[in-house]
Amino acid sequence: MKKITIIGGGNGGHAAAADLTVKGFEVTLYEDADFIPHMQSVYETRKIRYKGAIGTGEVEIAKVTTDMEEAVKGAECILVMVPAYVHTKTAKKIAQYVEPGQYLFVLPGTFGSLTFHNELKALGKDNVVSETHTLPYATRLLGDGEIMVMSRFNPLKFGAIPAKETDNACKVISELFDGIEPVESVIACGLSSLNPIIHVPGCILNAGRIEYAGQPFYYYTEGFSDCVVRATVQLDEERRAILKEMGYESDIVAHGINPKEDDLKTAVAGDPSFAKIAVPPTFKYRYYTEDIPYGIAVWAKLAEQIGVDVPVMKAMVTMGSCIMDTDCWKNGRSLEELGIQGMDKETLKEYLING
């Protein structure tokens, strides 16, 4: 039985812990002690109730711990499922305990795998670190120890650092999740993320609606109007321009939702899982706090470094900073912490291949 460690007890961590336990893996779930009160029953009983696309039932996972060393020891692979804003903190903490031969997977990454690679490399460790373009599941916590999984994401785009180890890492993660689709590098994978594209324009253009109403609204039915769709498509064109400059393949955002549909609004409207998604009445929500400073802003920084013009991205980050009353350029992920600051395109591509 393969031993799996999951770092992070949020939506994705709960779903993966339940799903992989059902599949027969020995799962350890790690959560920072500060956040245990949000999953107290799981911590005390090790039980998770689940329903939806992974079935219906209750599982008892092997271990729940707040001790990182205990969590990492002996695991064959480690799934990091924490928000992007704690990637650096988590990477620094976990790097000291990672053992030779362990595979690390950041789900999702949005370039976060580079941070973990950078920290491991600083300690002389050569573990392969990989990322996916999104969580394996569309999922929501219903309460302490209770998870709803609306759907599984398939395909799940996948990149590794160093990229020369992609095939080996792909074999490992394919034992856990279906639909793994390897891409050229972790940069190609991070730029395949749908969240910054389909979240940020609507959040910027609906900011007044969110602030004024003071209650959740259904983002993809009420907020995904024609002007929002046009802005989203423009943003997506800039994302694809970065991929093209790097020599990587790309596809339009609509195909990421429905491969058979070219029109973004139709693709969204035709997906019943989108209709269930409401946006809370606050700017302190991951569509803002994660997808702008740790998504769009990082893409724009990379674009500037390799010489791609991205005016819509820059405008979204600047407007997001104003709306959130914080500097999303300075307070998000930096190219320095990714270990790629100052690299020209060819140097960057070589680094991504060989680490």
Long-range contacts (C-beta under 8 A, 24 or more apart in sequence): 1-25, 1-26, 2-26, 2-76, 2-77, 2-175, 3-28, 3-74, 3-75, 3-76, 4-28, 4-75, 4-76, 4-77, 4-78, 4-79, 4-176, 5-29, 5-30, 5-71, 5-72, 5-75, 5-77, 5-78, 5-79, 6-30, 6-78, 6-79, 6-81, 7-71, 7-78, 7-79, 7-80, 7-81, 7-82, 7-90, 7-94, 8-80, 8-81, 8-82, 9-35, 9-36, 9-38, 9-39, 9-42, 10-81, 10-82, 10-83, 10-141, 11-135, 11-137, 11-139, 11-140, 11-141, 11-147, 12-81, 12-107, 12-135, 12-136, 12-137, 12-139, 13-81, 13-82, 14-39, 14-42, 14-48, 14-50, 14-139, 14-141, 14-145, 14-147, 15-50, 15-54, 15-135, 15-136, 15-137, 15-139, 15-147, 15-149, 16-79, 16-81, 16-107, 16-136, 16-137, 17-48, 17-59, 17-61, 18-48, 18-50, 18-54, 18-59, 18-61, 18-147, 19-50, 19-54, 19-136, 19-137, 19-149, 20-176, 21-48, 21-59, 21-60, 21-61, 21-62, 22-50, 22-54, 22-55, 22-57, 22-59, 23-176, 25-176, 26-62, 27-61, 27-62, 27-63, 28-61, 28-62, 28-63, 28-64, 28-65, 28-70, 28-71, 28-75, 29-61, 29-63, 29-64, 29-65, 30-64, 30-65, 30-66, 30-67, 30-68, 30-71, 31-64, 31-66, 32-66, 33-66, 36-66, 38-144, 39-144, 39-145, 40-144, 41-144, 41-145, 42-144, 42-145, 45-145, 47-145, 48-145, 48-146, 48-147, 49-145, 49-146, 49-147, 50-146, 50-147, 50-148, 50-149, 51-147, 51-148, 51-149, 52-139, 52-147, 52-148, 52-149, 52-150, 52-151, 53-137, 53-149, 53-150, 53-151, 53-152, 54-137, 54-149, 54-152, 68-93, 68-94, 68-97, 69-97, 72-97, 72-98, 72-99, 72-102, 73-97, 73-99, 74-99, 75-102, 76-102, 76-103, 76-172, 77-102, 77-103, 77-104, 77-105, 77-172, 77-173, 77-176, 78-102, 78-103, 78-104, 78-105, 79-105, 79-107, 79-176, 80-104, 80-105, 80-106, 80-107, 80-112, 80-116, 81-107, 81-135, 83-286, 83-290, 84-110, 84-112, 84-290, 84-294, 84-295, 84-333, 85-289, 85-290, 85-293, 85-294, 85-332, 87-112, 87-115, 87-116, 87-333, 88-115, 88-333, 88-337, 91-115, 91-116, 91-118, 91-119, 91-120, 92-119, 94-119, 95-119, 95-120, 95-122, 95-123, 95-125, 96-123, 98-125, 98-127, 100-125, 100-127, 101-127, 102-127, 103-127, 103-128, 103-130, 103-169, 103-172, 103-173, 104-128, 104-129, 104-130, 105-129, 105-130, 105-131, 105-132, 105-169, 105-173, 106-130, 106-131, 106-132, 107-131, 107-132, 107-135, 107-136, 108-132, 108-133, 108-134, 108-135, 108-193, 108-195, 109-133, 109-159, 109-186, 109-189, 109-190, 110-190, 110-193, 110-195, 110-196, 110-294, 110-295, 110-298, 111-186, 111-187, 111-190, 111-298, 111-333, 111-338, 112-190, 112-333, 113-159, 113-160, 113-161, 113-186, 113-189, 114-161, 114-186, 114-338, 114-339, 114-340, 115-333, 115-337, 115-338, 115-339, 117-161, 117-339, 117-355, 118-337, 118-338, 118-339, 121-339, 121-355, 126-355, 128-160, 128-161, 128-162, 128-165, 128-168, 128-169, 129-160, 129-161, 129-186, 130-158, 130-159, 130-160, 130-161, 130-166, 130-169, 130-173, 130-186, 131-158, 131-159, 131-186, 131-189, 131-190, 132-156, 132-157, 132-158, 132-173, 132-189, 133-157, 133-158, 133-189, 133-190, 133-192, 133-193, 133-194, 134-193, 134-194, 134-195, 136-177, 138-273, 150-273, 150-276, 151-273, 152-177, 152-178, 152-179, 153-179, 154-178, 154-179, 155-179, 155-180, 155-181, 156-180, 156-181, 157-181, 157-182, 157-183, 157-189, 157-192, 158-182, 158-183, 158-189, 159-183, 159-184, 159-185, 159-186, 159-187, 159-188, 159-189, 159-190, 160-185, 160-186, 161-185, 161-186, 161-352, 161-355, 162-352, 162-353, 162-354, 162-355, 163-352, 163-353, 164-353, 164-354, 164-355, 183-248, 183-249, 184-246, 184-247, 184-248, 184-249, 185-248, 185-349, 185-352, 185-353, 186-352, 187-246, 187-248, 187-302, 187-348, 187-352, 188-243, 188-246, 188-248, 188-249, 190-298, 191-239, 191-242, 191-243, 191-248, 191-250, 191-299, 192-250, 192-256, 193-295, 194-253, 194-256, 194-257, 195-287, 195-290, 195-291, 195-295, 196-291, 196-292, 196-295, 196-296, 196-299, 197-232, 197-235, 197-236, 197-239, 197-253, 198-232, 198-253, 198-257, 198-268, 199-287, 199-291, 200-235, 200-287, 200-291, 200-292, 200-295, 200-296, 200-316, 200-320, 201-228, 201-231, 201-232, 201-235, 201-316, 202-228, 202-232, 203-279, 203-287, 203-288, 203-291, 203-292, 203-320, 204-231, 204-316, 204-319, 204-320, 204-323, 205-231, 206-279, 207-283, 207-323, 210-279, 210-281, 210-282, 210-283, 211-281, 211-283, 213-281, 214-281, 215-281, 216-278, 216-279, 216-280, 216-281, 217-278, 217-279, 218-275, 218-276, 218-277, 218-278, 218-279, 219-277, 219-278, 219-279, 220-268, 220-269, 220-274, 220-275, 220-277, 221-269, 221-274, 221-275, 223-279, 224-265, 224-268, 224-269, 226-265, 229-264, 229-265, 231-312, 232-264, 233-264, 234-312, 235-296, 235-312, 235-313, 235-316, 236-264, 238-299, 238-303, 238-308, 238-310, 238-311, 238-312, 238-313, 239-299, 239-313, 241-303, 241-308, 241-309, 241-310, 242-299, 242-302, 242-303, 242-306, 242-308, 242-310, 245-306, 245-307, 245-308, 245-345, 246-306, 246-345, 246-348, 246-349, 247-349, 283-323, 283-324, 288-320, 288-323, 288-324, 289-324, 292-316, 292-317, 292-320, 292-321, 292-324, 292-328, 292-332, 293-317, 293-320, 293-326, 293-328, 293-329, 293-331, 293-332, 293-333, 294-332, 294-333, 296-320, 297-328, 297-329, 297-332, 297-333, 298-332, 298-333, 298-335, 298-338, 301-329, 301-334, 301-335, 302-335, 302-340, 305-335, 305-340, 305-341, 305-342, 305-343, 305-344, 306-344, 306-345, 306-348, 307-345
